Amino acid sequence: MRVMKPVLIAMVAAGVLPAWPQNYAPQTALSIAGAQFCLNGEPTFLLGCSYYGGCGANNTYMEADLRWLRRNGFNWVRVWAMWNAYENVSVTDKTGASRRPYMERLRNLVEFADSLGMVVDVTFHRDNNAQEHWAALETVTRELEGYPNVYFDLANERDVRDARYVELTELGKMRDMVKSIDPGRLVTASGTWGNEAELREYIEVAKLDFVAPHLARTPEAPSRTEDTTRVYLAQLAAIGHALPVHYQEPFRRDYNPHHFQPVVDDFLTDALGAIKGGAAGWCLHNGSNRAAADERPRRCFDMRPSEGRLYVQLDDIEREVVRRVAHHLGLF
């Protein structure tokens, strides 16, 4: 039986964290101190990896992937609660009812990540159907109530003016709904802003705990991340908000390989720029091959056992990044 860490007991007693589910002894609690994330009260840079279709993976593959990432210094993964890229592995149906076995897989992933000292980003998205979005968010909030190693991205790229768009006042209501069920749950909504006034509205209307901007996917992007991060932090300071800047979805391989196919040094430069600029986290983003007819390797976009675990689907360059990036950032 796992033993609860004293710092977690103290955080619950102080009201910083909600009580956890019955018969569950968490090991890893995510919190925020100023512009930094903390794990069990200690300031920690979040080094993560996209694991979008993770609810399609069986437990054997999922555990092997997370152990491999953890051995190499990674401490978070990003999983989507609503994912229907090649087969529907969403954890809820259109009414918000839990879908089995996918909800159990999400819970298993969260608990296994917790045992390894890892955080899980659970991401939601709008696809023109606001009712489905709200229903999924409420169900998952209740299912994961009290798991302190989880944060929510309420609406991926909420500012893109297509099916993904979620207006800021609605985001604020979604945030309030989540907090009414699970007061300690940290939330964001990935997107960007143009100036300080837009940033103030973004934070104060949506009432987010941190910001998660998605940057450009161009050859120049890696060299610009440090300066961009400093600009974001200066803007936050100017409007009186000290919040983490978290890079949960940078560029990736095979997104537009004829224009920009990043190599190891691009990823390492980008990650180092993030940490030197003062960001709170960075992710090794990965996904399907848009230049291939069958889009293989699909990487985290298709985690069904027929496709193989993430380690197998990543290419040699991505595996080299996994091996080197924590050392490059001075995290080991």
Buried (B, 14 or more C-beta within 10 A) or exposed (E): EEEBBEBBEEBBEEEBBBEBBEEBBBBBBBBBEEBBBBBBBEEBBBBBBBBBBBBBBBEEBBBBBBEBBBEBBBBBBBBBBBBEBBEEBBBBBEEBEBBEBBBBBBBBBBBBBBBBBBBBBBBBBBEEEEEBBBBBBBBBBEBBBBBBBBBBBBBBBBBBEEEBBBBBEBBBBBBEBBBEBBEBBBBBBBBBBEEBEBBBBBBBBBBBBBBBBBBBBEEEBBEBBBEBBBEBBEBBEEBEBEBBBBBBBBBBBBBEEEEBBBEBEBBBBBBBBBBBBBBBBBBBBBBBBEEEEEBBBBBBBBBBEEBBBBBEBBEEBBBBBBEBBBEBBEBE
